[in-house]
Amino acid sequence: MKAFRPALVALVFCAPLLASGQWLWVDKEGKKVYSDRPPPSDIAADRILKQPGARGKSVDTAPAATTTTATAPAGVQVQPQGGKDKALEEKRKLAASAEAEKRKAEEAKVAAIQADNCSRAKTAKAGFDAGYRIAQTNAKGEREILDDNQRAVEVKRLQEVIARDCR
């Protein structure tokens, strides 16, 4: 056991050196990415926030002065000085509108179900209010005529459904 103690101490002191090889950058979707490997080649240098060898200090994140788009390599888009990526903003707007449409479709579906429940509850309550004999099928599959207490419970349940779904 005593022979392992120096190795353990050395490992504890070397652990921060292993952790110092971390990269930090902002991807195209605006999310911070931590990795032990360098970012892909399509990540601009001004999006790299931390890299190994910088002694734990962050890389200067101030945007470099862009001269003209003519000096940029072919196929590379120059980041606008405002710091907003138009394509990214457009994707976010499209995602937000798609989410809103999905939410509206769900609300319409729920409203249709509520309207159906409302009409069924009103029809059933009309039958109870008219005084018709109401029968239900029990667990054995036999028909049973509802007594006054069972009718009152069912009428109360139907009123709750009407109050909830018929707005």
C-alpha positions in Angstrom: 0.0 0.0 0.0 2.8 2.4 0.8 4.3 1.9 -2.6 1.1 3.2 -4.3 1.0 6.3 -2.2 3.6 8.3 -4.3 2.0 7.2 -7.5 -1.4 8.4 -6.2 0.0 11.8 -5.1 1.7 12.2 -8.5 -1.6 11.4 -10.3 -3.5 13.9 -8.1 -1.0 16.6 -9.0 -1.0 15.7 -12.8 -4.8 15.8 -13.1 -5.0 19.6 -13.6 -2.5 19.2 -16.5 -4.8 16.7 -18.2 -7.7 19.1 -17.7 -5.8 22.0 -19.2 -6.1 20.5 -22.7 -9.7 21.7 -23.0 -11.2 23.6 -25.9 -14.2 25.9 -25.6 -16.1 27.4 -28.5 -19.5 28.6 -29.6 -21.1 26.4 -32.3 -23.3 27.6 -35.2 -26.4 27.2 -33.0 -25.0 29.5 -30.3 -24.3 26.7 -27.8 -21.0 26.5 -25.9 -19.1 23.3 -26.7 -16.4 21.9 -24.4 -14.0 19.3 -25.9 -10.5 17.9 -25.6 -10.2 18.2 -29.4 -10.0 21.3 -31.5 -13.2 22.6 -33.1 -14.2 21.7 -36.7 -12.6 23.8 -39.4 -15.9 25.6 -40.2 -15.8 27.3 -36.7 -14.4 30.8 -37.1 -11.5 31.8 -34.9 -13.4 34.5 -33.1 -15.9 31.8 -31.9 -13.1 29.9 -30.0 -13.3 31.0 -26.4 -10.6 28.8 -24.9 -7.8 26.6 -26.2 -5.0 24.6 -24.7 -1.7 26.4 -24.1 -3.4 29.6 -23.1 -2.6 28.9 -19.4 -6.3 28.8 -18.5 -6.9 32.3 -19.8 -9.7 32.9 -22.3 -8.8 33.7 -25.9 -9.6 37.3 -26.8 -13.2 37.2 -27.9 -13.4 40.7 -29.3 -14.3 40.5 -33.0 -11.4 41.2 -35.3 -11.8 44.2 -37.6 -13.0 42.9 -40.9 -11.6 44.7 -43.9 -13.8 43.7 -46.9 -15.5 40.6 -48.1 -13.1 40.5 -51.0 -10.2 39.6 -48.7 -12.1 36.7 -47.2 -11.4 33.2 -48.6 -13.8 31.9 -51.2 -16.8 30.2 -49.6 -16.4 31.7 -46.2 -19.0 34.1 -44.9 -17.8 37.1 -42.9 -19.6 37.6 -39.6 -21.4 40.9 -39.5 -20.0 43.4 -37.0 -23.3 43.5 -35.1 -22.5 39.9 -33.9 -25.7 38.4 -35.2 -25.7 35.6 -37.6 -28.6 36.1 -40.0 -29.0 32.5 -40.9 -29.0 31.5 -37.3 -31.6 34.2 -36.5 -33.7 32.9 -39.4 -33.5 29.3 -38.2 -34.6 30.4 -34.7 -37.6 32.3 -36.2 -38.6 29.3 -38.3 -38.3 27.0 -35.3 -40.4 29.4 -33.1 -43.1 29.7 -35.8 -43.1 25.9 -36.3 -43.5 25.5 -32.5 -46.3 28.0 -32.4 -48.1 26.2 -35.3 -47.7 22.9 -33.4 -49.1 24.4 -30.3 -52.1 25.9 -32.2 -52.8 22.5 -33.8 -52.8 20.8 -30.3 -55.1 23.5 -28.9 -57.5 23.0 -31.9 -57.4 19.2 -31.3 -58.2 19.7 -27.6 -61.0 22.2 -28.4 -62.6 19.7 -30.8 -62.4 16.9 -28.2 -64.0 19.2 -25.6 -66.8 20.2 -28.0 -67.5 16.5 -28.7 -67.5 15.8 -24.9 -69.9 18.8 -24.4 -72.4 17.6 -27.0 -72.4 14.0 -25.7 -72.8 15.2 -22.1 -75.7 17.5 -23.0 -77.4 14.7 -24.9 -77.0 12.2 -22.0 -78.2 14.8 -19.5 -81.3 15.4 -21.6 -82.1 11.7 -21.4 -81.7 11.7 -17.6 -83.7 14.9 -17.2 -86.6 13.5 -19.4 -87.0 10.6 -16.9 -86.2 7.8 -19.2 -85.1 4.5 -17.7 -81.4 4.3 -18.1 -79.5 1.0 -18.1 -75.8 0.3 -17.8 -73.8 -2.8 -18.4 -72.1 -4.2 -15.3 -68.7 -6.0 -15.1 -70.4 -9.4 -15.9 -72.0 -8.0 -19.1 -75.5 -7.8 -17.6 -77.8 -4.8 -18.0 -78.8 -3.0 -14.9 -81.4 -0.3 -14.5 -80.0 2.7 -12.5 -81.8 3.5 -9.3 -82.3 7.1 -8.0 -79.0 7.3 -6.2 -77.0 6.0 -9.2 -79.0 8.5 -11.5 -78.1 11.4 -9.2 -74.4 10.4 -9.2 -74.4 10.2 -13.0 -76.3 13.5 -13.4 -73.7 15.2 -11.2 -70.9 13.8 -13.3 -72.5 15.0 -16.5 -73.0 18.5 -15.0 -69.3 18.6 -14.2 -68.4 17.5 -17.7 -70.7 20.2 -19.1 -69.3 22.9 -16.8 -65.7 21.9 -17.8 -66.1 21.4 -21.5 -69.0 23.7 -22.6 -67.5 27.1 -22.3 
